[in-house]
């Protein structure tokens, strides 16, 4: 059974080095860094909800800014890059039985 995963783009602007590093480490465990403060993650809705909750607990609402965008399948296939930007490839799920 295949899980429905969507591509999420998560970006942040965090002035505190300590909080920024913590949030980056969390995101590195869930996706690919595509810019210094931008990650692309392929997650189920449940995985995204858990990740967003964790990020919200790490962030300082009065100082930090976090944004998440869910890309529809058609839009996710339209990502364009220039220069050193690396296209994040779709990784098929593999099941070993």
C-alpha positions as CSV (number, residue, x, y, z in Angstrom):
1,X,0.0,0.0,0.0
2,X,1.5,3.4,-1.1
3,X,1.3,6.3,1.2
4,X,0.1,9.6,-0.2
5,X,3.0,12.0,0.0
6,X,3.0,15.6,-1.0
7,X,6.0,17.9,-1.6
8,X,6.2,20.7,0.9
9,X,8.5,23.7,0.7
10,X,9.5,25.0,4.1
11,X,11.3,28.3,4.5
12,X,12.4,30.1,7.6
13,X,13.9,33.4,8.7
14,X,15.3,33.1,12.3
15,X,17.6,35.7,13.9
16,X,18.9,33.4,16.7
17,X,21.8,31.1,15.6
18,X,20.8,28.6,18.3
19,X,17.1,28.3,17.2
20,X,18.0,28.4,13.5
21,X,20.5,25.6,13.9
22,X,18.0,23.5,15.8
23,X,15.3,24.0,13.2
24,X,17.7,23.3,10.4
25,X,18.7,20.0,12.0
26,X,15.1,18.9,12.4
27,X,14.4,19.7,8.7
28,X,17.5,17.9,7.6
29,X,15.9,14.8,9.0
30,X,12.8,15.2,6.8
31,X,13.9,16.7,3.5
32,X,16.5,18.2,1.3
33,X,18.0,21.6,1.8
34,X,17.6,23.5,-1.5
35,X,18.7,27.0,-0.3
36,X,20.3,28.1,3.0
37,X,16.9,28.5,4.7
38,X,14.6,26.5,2.4
39,X,13.9,22.8,2.4
40,X,11.8,20.5,0.2
41,X,10.2,17.6,2.0
42,X,8.1,14.7,0.7
43,X,5.7,13.9,3.6
44,X,2.3,12.4,4.3
45,X,-0.2,14.7,5.9
46,X,0.4,13.1,9.3
47,X,4.2,13.4,8.9
48,X,3.8,17.1,8.0
49,X,1.5,17.8,11.0
50,X,4.0,16.2,13.4
51,X,6.9,18.1,11.8
52,X,5.1,21.4,11.9
53,X,4.2,20.9,15.5
54,X,7.8,20.2,16.4
55,X,9.0,23.3,14.5
56,X,6.3,25.4,16.2
57,X,7.6,24.3,19.6
58,X,11.2,25.3,18.6
59,X,10.3,28.7,17.1
60,X,9.9,32.0,19.0
61,X,6.7,33.5,17.5
62,X,7.6,37.1,18.3
63,X,11.0,36.8,16.5
64,X,10.9,34.0,14.0
65,X,9.2,33.4,10.7
66,X,8.4,29.9,9.3
67,X,6.4,29.2,6.2
68,X,5.2,26.0,4.5
69,X,3.8,25.6,1.1
70,X,2.3,22.3,-0.1
71,X,2.8,21.8,-3.9
72,X,0.1,20.0,-5.8
73,X,1.5,17.1,-8.0
74,X,1.2,19.2,-11.1
75,X,3.0,22.1,-9.5
76,X,5.7,20.0,-7.9
77,X,6.7,18.7,-11.4
78,X,7.1,22.3,-12.6
79,X,10.0,23.3,-10.3
80,X,12.7,25.0,-12.4
81,X,16.3,25.8,-11.3
82,X,19.2,27.9,-12.6
83,X,22.9,27.8,-11.8
84,X,24.1,25.8,-8.8
85,X,20.5,24.9,-7.8
86,X,20.0,21.1,-7.6
87,X,16.7,19.7,-8.7
88,X,15.3,17.5,-6.0
89,X,14.4,14.2,-7.6
90,X,11.4,12.1,-6.9
91,X,12.5,9.0,-5.0
92,X,10.3,6.1,-5.6
93,X,9.2,4.2,-2.5
94,X,10.8,0.8,-2.3
95,X,9.3,-2.1,-0.4
96,X,11.2,-5.2,0.3
97,X,9.1,-8.2,1.3
